[in-house]
């Protein structure tokens, strides 16, 4: 019984990890329509006025990844 519970927990973690990676991959491959858009990436060197920061955002509460490249 204990082994079945351990496998269930491992499978649940795998499913959660897969969903999380899918959401992150989608955000990292979708360009933002505007600077304050969600679930996308913003390239500060090529978008807007070309002088801003680059980042990937999932939601205002969940994740905001600042990428400092190209400067």
Backbone as ProteinMPNN parsed JSONL, in Angstrom:
{"seq_chain_A": "XXXXXXXXXXXXXXXXXXXXXXXXXXXXXXXXXXXXXXXXXXXXXXXXXXXXXXXXXXXXXXXXXXXXXXX", "coords_chain_A": {"N_chain_A": [[0.824, -1.197, 0.0], [1.954, 1.242, 0.778], [3.885, 1.672, -1.178], [2.292, 2.073, -3.43], [1.102, 4.512, -2.767], [3.365, 6.154, -2.754], [4.112, 6.011, -5.468], [1.854, 7.189, -6.567], [2.118, 9.789, -5.601], [4.504, 10.547, -6.844], [3.746, 10.398, -9.549], [1.795, 12.397, -9.576], [3.393, 14.655, -9.096], [4.93, 14.605, -11.428], [2.974, 15.147, -13.365], [2.17, 17.743, -12.576], [4.593, 19.101, -12.917], [4.916, 18.773, -15.693], [2.725, 20.25, -16.68], [3.406, 22.8, -15.722], [5.861, 23.269, -17.048], [4.919, 23.258, -19.679], [3.274, 25.561, -19.716], [5.221, 27.526, -19.177], [6.923, 27.174, -21.406], [5.188, 27.931, -23.467], [4.833, 30.648, -22.832], [7.445, 31.572, -23.189], [7.794, 31.401, -25.887], [5.983, 33.004, -27.118], [5.562, 36.15, -28.372], [5.022, 39.308, -26.73], [2.156, 41.375, -27.157], [1.884, 43.892, -26.136], [3.697, 45.894, -23.737], [2.791, 45.347, -21.152], [1.553, 42.873, -21.284], [0.457, 39.462, -20.595], [1.648, 36.068, -20.123], [3.765, 35.739, -22.036], [6.749, 36.79, -23.867], [8.929, 39.617, -23.654], [11.089, 41.422, -25.574], [13.359, 43.665, -24.911], [15.308, 44.882, -26.498], [14.443, 44.717, -29.116], [11.74, 45.26, -29.228], [9.12, 47.689, -28.714], [10.561, 50.798, -27.876], [13.095, 49.905, -28.161], [14.909, 50.138, -26.08], [14.378, 49.087, -23.603], [14.019, 46.67, -20.863], [14.337, 43.074, -21.031], [12.037, 40.4, -20.619], [10.161, 37.576, -19.316], [6.836, 36.802, -18.704], [4.329, 35.25, -16.742], [2.052, 35.529, -15.071], [0.783, 38.254, -13.106], [0.922, 37.521, -10.442], [2.206, 35.06, -10.318], [4.771, 34.568, -11.762], [7.686, 36.318, -12.767], [10.229, 36.828, -14.822], [13.25, 38.287, -15.135], [15.306, 38.993, -17.798], [18.513, 39.697, -18.503], [20.05, 40.413, -21.105], [21.934, 41.149, -24.059], [22.771, 43.747, -23.578]], "CA_chain_A": [[0.0, 0.0, 0.0], [2.823, 2.412, 0.873], [4.527, 1.865, -2.482], [1.279, 2.64, -4.316], [0.971, 5.927, -2.407], [4.565, 6.838, -3.216], [4.017, 6.132, -6.915], [0.815, 8.169, -6.853], [2.69, 11.11, -5.342], [5.49, 10.799, -7.901], [3.014, 10.664, -10.786], [1.171, 13.714, -9.44], [4.455, 15.646, -9.287], [5.291, 14.604, -12.846], [1.9, 15.838, -14.086], [2.27, 19.167, -12.242], [5.799, 19.606, -13.577], [4.635, 18.841, -17.123], [1.834, 21.394, -16.929], [4.18, 24.015, -15.473], [6.808, 23.453, -18.151], [4.143, 23.612, -20.866], [2.882, 26.974, -19.599], [6.427, 28.337, -19.311], [7.369, 27.1, -22.801], [4.276, 28.754, -24.258], [5.139, 32.061, -22.573], [8.769, 31.91, -23.704], [7.792, 31.369, -27.342], [4.938, 33.911, -27.597], [5.923, 37.553, -28.143], [3.975, 40.154, -26.143], [1.558, 42.397, -28.019], [2.166, 45.161, -25.459], [4.67, 45.721, -22.661], [2.161, 44.834, -19.934], [0.823, 41.64, -21.59], [0.77, 38.291, -19.778], [1.895, 34.794, -20.799], [4.541, 36.017, -23.238], [8.068, 37.383, -23.607], [9.175, 40.961, -24.17], [12.493, 41.646, -25.887], [13.564, 45.105, -24.819], [16.191, 45.401, -27.536], [13.794, 44.715, -30.432], [10.328, 45.646, -29.128], [8.928, 49.025, -28.144], [11.535, 51.773, -28.369], [14.386, 49.227, -28.286], [15.809, 50.506, -24.988], [13.882, 48.553, -22.336], [14.482, 45.385, -20.365], [13.7, 41.88, -21.581], [11.48, 39.559, -19.563], [9.09, 36.621, -19.58], [5.838, 36.916, -17.652], [3.241, 34.278, -16.767], [0.95, 36.326, -14.526], [1.291, 39.226, -12.14], [1.111, 36.898, -9.139], [2.927, 33.787, -10.359], [6.188, 34.576, -12.135], [8.219, 37.404, -13.585], [11.638, 36.498, -14.993], [13.995, 39.353, -15.792], [16.427, 38.486, -18.588], [19.426, 40.796, -18.83], [20.95, 40.036, -22.186], [21.965, 42.077, -25.174], [23.075, 45.122, -23.157]], "C_chain_A": [[0.867, 1.26, 0.0], [3.493, 2.717, -0.462], [3.54, 2.484, -3.47], [1.083, 4.126, -4.028], [2.173, 6.73, -2.874], [4.523, 7.039, -4.733], [2.954, 7.144, -7.316], [1.341, 9.584, -6.66], [3.699, 11.483, -6.429], [4.788, 11.135, -9.213], [2.325, 12.019, -10.74], [2.194, 14.823, -9.649], [4.873, 15.742, -10.749], [4.243, 15.354, -13.662], [1.977, 17.343, -13.837], [3.475, 19.796, -12.922], [5.58, 19.747, -15.082], [3.747, 20.03, -17.48], [2.598, 22.701, -16.773], [5.156, 24.29, -16.609], [6.093, 23.815, -19.45], [3.732, 25.081, -20.864], [4.092, 27.878, -19.8], [6.943, 28.331, -20.746], [6.495, 27.975, -23.694], [4.586, 30.235, -24.071], [6.469, 32.471, -23.189], [8.816, 31.924, -25.235], [6.72, 32.274, -27.955], [5.356, 35.351, -27.341], [4.739, 38.346, -27.59], [3.456, 41.156, -27.17], [1.824, 43.792, -27.459], [3.07, 44.867, -24.261], [4.065, 45.131, -21.387], [1.32, 43.581, -20.182], [1.273, 40.507, -20.674], [0.966, 37.068, -20.66], [2.664, 34.979, -22.1], [5.93, 36.524, -22.848], [8.14, 38.754, -24.247], [10.669, 41.108, -24.369], [12.731, 43.147, -25.944], [14.424, 45.682, -25.92], [15.52, 45.471, -28.909], [12.341, 45.157, -30.399], [10.218, 47.023, -28.484], [9.918, 50.004, -28.741], [12.945, 51.191, -28.475], [15.357, 49.523, -27.166], [15.407, 49.898, -23.649], [14.535, 47.247, -21.934], [13.732, 44.251, -21.049], [13.199, 41.021, -20.433], [10.466, 38.585, -20.125], [8.122, 36.744, -18.42], [4.752, 35.864, -17.842], [1.973, 34.936, -16.247], [1.54, 37.29, -13.514], [1.61, 38.595, -10.79], [2.072, 35.717, -9.168], [4.418, 33.927, -10.651], [6.524, 35.796, -12.992], [9.72, 37.16, -13.66], [12.301, 37.626, -15.763], [15.187, 38.736, -16.513], [17.297, 39.668, -18.978], [20.427, 40.303, -19.867], [20.903, 41.099, -23.263], [22.264, 43.524, -24.776], [24.555, 45.29, -22.981]], "O_chain_A": [[0.558, 2.23, -0.692], [3.652, 3.88, -0.833], [3.926, 3.338, -4.267], [0.916, 4.916, -4.957], [2.024, 7.86, -3.339], [4.858, 8.116, -5.226], [3.127, 7.875, -8.291], [1.048, 10.475, -7.457], [3.729, 12.629, -6.877], [5.196, 12.062, -9.913], [2.271, 12.72, -11.751], [1.899, 15.823, -10.305], [5.138, 16.834, -11.252], [4.594, 16.12, -14.56], [1.864, 18.134, -14.774], [3.383, 20.905, -13.448], [6.011, 20.733, -15.68], [3.993, 20.728, -18.463], [2.457, 23.608, -17.594], [5.262, 25.422, -17.079], [6.615, 24.601, -20.24], [3.829, 25.762, -21.885], [4.008, 28.881, -20.508], [7.359, 29.372, -21.254], [6.999, 28.676, -24.571], [4.6, 30.995, -25.039], [6.608, 33.599, -23.662], [9.785, 32.414, -25.815], [6.564, 32.308, -29.175], [5.494, 35.741, -26.182], [3.589, 38.083, -27.944], [4.226, 41.713, -27.953], [1.97, 44.754, -28.213], [3.186, 43.72, -23.83], [4.772, 44.476, -20.62], [0.457, 43.256, -19.367], [2.334, 40.581, -20.054], [0.507, 37.033, -21.801], [2.274, 34.45, -23.14], [6.246, 36.667, -21.668], [7.489, 39.017, -25.258], [11.439, 40.936, -23.424], [12.351, 43.812, -26.907], [14.288, 46.86, -26.251], [15.982, 46.21, -29.779], [11.76, 45.408, -31.455], [11.132, 47.462, -27.786], [10.104, 50.047, -29.957], [13.884, 51.9, -28.836], [16.536, 49.189, -27.284], [16.055, 50.179, -22.641], [15.477, 46.778, -22.573], [12.637, 44.442, -21.578], [13.853, 40.921, -19.395], [9.978, 38.737, -21.245], [8.546, 36.787, -17.266], [4.308, 35.615, -18.963], [0.936, 34.905, -16.909], [2.695, 37.14, -13.115], [2.48, 39.085, -10.07], [2.69, 35.401, -8.152], [5.245, 33.454, -9.872], [5.731, 36.231, -13.827], [10.411, 37.277, -12.648], [11.951, 37.889, -16.914], [15.989, 38.033, -15.899], [16.851, 40.549, -19.712], [21.514, 39.836, -19.528], [19.939, 41.858, -23.359], [22.029, 44.436, -25.568], [25.016, 46.376, -22.629]]}, "name": "protein", "num_of_chains": 1, "seq": "XXXXXXXXXXXXXXXXXXXXXXXXXXXXXXXXXXXXXXXXXXXXXXXXXXXXXXXXXXXXXXXXXXXXXXX"}
